[in-house]
Amino acid sequence: MKKYLVAAGLILVLAGCSGEEEAAENGNTSEDGNASAENNAVGHGIEDGGEVGFTLDDEGNVQQAEVPAEEEKAILASYKEYIEAFNAEDTERYMAVISENPEGFDRDEDKKALEEAFAAYDTAYTTSDETIVKYEAGRAEVYATIDVEMKDPNSDKSTGQTGRQVVVFKKEEGNWLVSALHFIGSQ
């Protein structure tokens, strides 16, 4: 089972690795309880000082950002391709959706981790509640609830995790590409 937990962490981190150390302090934020260390699933070394996250309304619904209709369509299409490429276990297709200059992770390390995970496990992302929660020209954040299922193809063993995810997109040469990933797991 430990092998599955480590692999689940790897699957959730595929879009980033952090080398930045932070003091452990409870600031009553969505990232509390997530250790800051190399290969951390939250944070990914973003150094621009900007906050990534989402806001809930009084009913507990994620608040959507104001986004021009054409950009909203393009951003959500890129998010869909990111998920579908992962589920197809198509490394080249997946890497085509990853920024050339990501905020806090190394493309080569990400690709290697992805290839290892695809070789070792059958994985699937199932998303819902996809919402653009922050938008400015050239940068957007997409929130989603995500279920991650992993199965060892050589046995009946499987594991899964549900959580909330914010994927940061940057517009590069006219395309919206994944630049960072933040995951908040559910207990």
C-alpha positions in Angstrom: 0.0 0.0 0.0 2.9 2.3 0.7 4.0 1.9 -2.9 0.5 3.1 -4.0 0.6 6.2 -1.7 4.0 7.2 -3.0 2.7 6.7 -6.6 -0.5 8.6 -5.9 1.7 11.5 -4.7 3.7 11.2 -7.9 0.6 11.2 -10.1 -0.7 14.3 -8.4 2.6 16.1 -8.7 3.3 15.3 -12.4 3.0 18.9 -13.3 5.6 20.2 -10.8 8.5 19.9 -8.4 9.5 22.4 -5.8 12.9 23.0 -4.5 11.8 25.9 -2.3 11.7 25.5 1.5 9.1 27.4 3.5 8.5 27.7 7.2 5.8 25.5 8.6 3.1 28.0 9.7 -0.7 27.6 9.8 -2.0 30.6 8.1 -5.5 29.2 7.9 -5.3 28.8 4.1 -6.1 26.0 1.6 -2.4 25.0 1.6 -2.0 24.4 5.3 -0.9 20.9 6.2 1.0 20.4 3.0 4.7 20.1 3.7 7.0 22.2 1.7 9.8 20.1 0.3 11.2 18.8 -2.9 8.5 17.2 -5.1 5.8 18.9 -3.1 2.3 18.5 -4.5 1.4 22.1 -3.5 3.3 25.3 -4.2 5.7 24.2 -6.9 8.2 27.0 -6.2 6.2 29.8 -7.7 8.3 32.9 -7.0 6.2 35.7 -8.4 4.6 36.3 -5.0 1.1 36.0 -6.4 -1.5 33.9 -4.7 -3.1 30.9 -6.4 -6.4 29.7 -5.2 -10.1 30.1 -5.3 -12.9 31.8 -3.5 -16.2 30.3 -2.3 -19.5 32.2 -2.2 -21.9 32.0 0.8 -23.4 28.7 -0.6 -20.0 27.1 -0.9 -19.8 27.4 -4.7 -16.5 28.3 -6.4 -16.7 31.9 -7.8 -16.0 32.3 -11.4 -13.7 35.1 -12.8 -14.8 37.4 -15.5 -13.2 36.1 -18.7 -13.8 37.1 -22.3 -15.9 34.4 -24.0 -13.3 33.5 -26.6 -10.5 33.2 -24.0 -12.8 31.2 -21.7 -13.4 28.7 -24.5 -9.7 28.4 -25.3 -8.6 28.0 -21.7 -11.2 25.3 -20.9 -10.3 23.5 -24.1 -6.6 23.5 -23.0 -7.7 22.2 -19.6 -9.7 19.4 -21.2 -6.8 18.5 -23.4 -4.5 18.3 -20.4 -6.8 15.9 -18.7 -7.5 13.8 -21.8 -3.8 13.5 -22.7 -3.1 12.3 -19.2 -5.9 9.7 -19.3 -4.7 8.5 -22.7 -1.2 8.1 -21.2 0.2 9.9 -24.2 3.4 11.5 -23.0 4.0 13.6 -26.1 0.5 14.9 -26.2 0.6 15.7 -22.5 3.9 17.5 -22.8 2.5 19.6 -25.7 0.1 21.1 -23.1 2.9 22.0 -20.6 4.5 25.4 -20.7 8.0 25.7 -22.2 8.8 27.9 -19.2 6.8 26.6 -16.2 6.5 28.4 -12.9 8.5 26.2 -10.5 9.0 22.8 -12.1 11.4 21.3 -14.6 9.9 20.0 -17.9 12.4 17.2 -18.3 11.9 15.9 -14.7 8.1 16.2 -15.3 8.3 14.1 -18.5 10.5 11.5 -16.8 8.2 11.1 -13.8 5.2 10.9 -16.2 6.8 8.1 -18.3 7.6 6.2 -15.1 4.1 6.5 -13.7 2.5 5.5 -17.0 4.8 2.5 -17.2 4.0 1.4 -13.7 0.2 2.2 -13.3 -3.0 2.5 -15.1 -4.3 6.0 -14.1 -7.3 8.1 -14.7 -8.3 11.6 -13.8 -12.0 12.4 -13.6 -12.9 16.1 -13.2 -15.9 18.1 -12.4 -16.8 21.7 -11.5 -14.2 23.1 -13.9 -14.2 26.9 -13.4 -11.8 29.7 -14.3 -11.3 31.3 -11.0 -8.7 34.0 -11.9 -8.0 35.6 -15.2 -5.7 38.3 -16.5 -4.3 38.8 -20.0 -1.8 35.9 -20.6 -2.6 34.1 -17.3 -5.5 32.1 -16.0 -6.3 29.6 -13.1 -8.7 26.8 -13.6 -10.3 25.1 -10.5 -11.7 21.6 -10.6 -12.7 18.8 -8.3 -10.6 15.8 -9.3 -10.7 12.1 -8.7 -7.5 10.2 -9.3 -7.7 6.5 -9.7 -4.6 4.3 -9.9 -4.4 0.6 -10.6 -1.5 -1.8 -10.7 -1.9 -3.5 -14.1 -0.3 -6.7 -12.8 -2.7 -7.2 -9.9 -6.1 -6.3 -8.5 -4.6 -3.6 -6.3 -5.8 0.0 -6.7 -6.1 3.3 -4.9 -7.6 6.6 -5.4 -7.8 10.1 -4.0 -10.2 13.0 -4.5 -9.3 16.6 -4.1 -9.5 20.1 -5.4 -7.0 21.3 -8.0 -6.0 24.7 -9.4 -4.1 24.6 -12.6 -2.3 27.7 -13.7 -2.2 28.4 -17.4 0.1 30.9 -19.3 -0.5 32.0 -22.8 2.5 31.2 -25.0 2.6 31.9 -28.7 -1.2 32.0 -28.7 -1.7 28.8 -26.8 -2.9 28.3 -23.2 -0.3 25.9 -21.5 -0.1 24.4 -18.0 2.5 26.4 -16.0 1.8 25.2 -12.4 -0.4 22.8 -10.5 -1.8 23.1 -6.9 -3.6 20.2 -5.3 -5.6 20.0 -2.1 -6.4 16.4 -1.2 -9.5 15.4 0.7 -9.2 13.2 3.8 
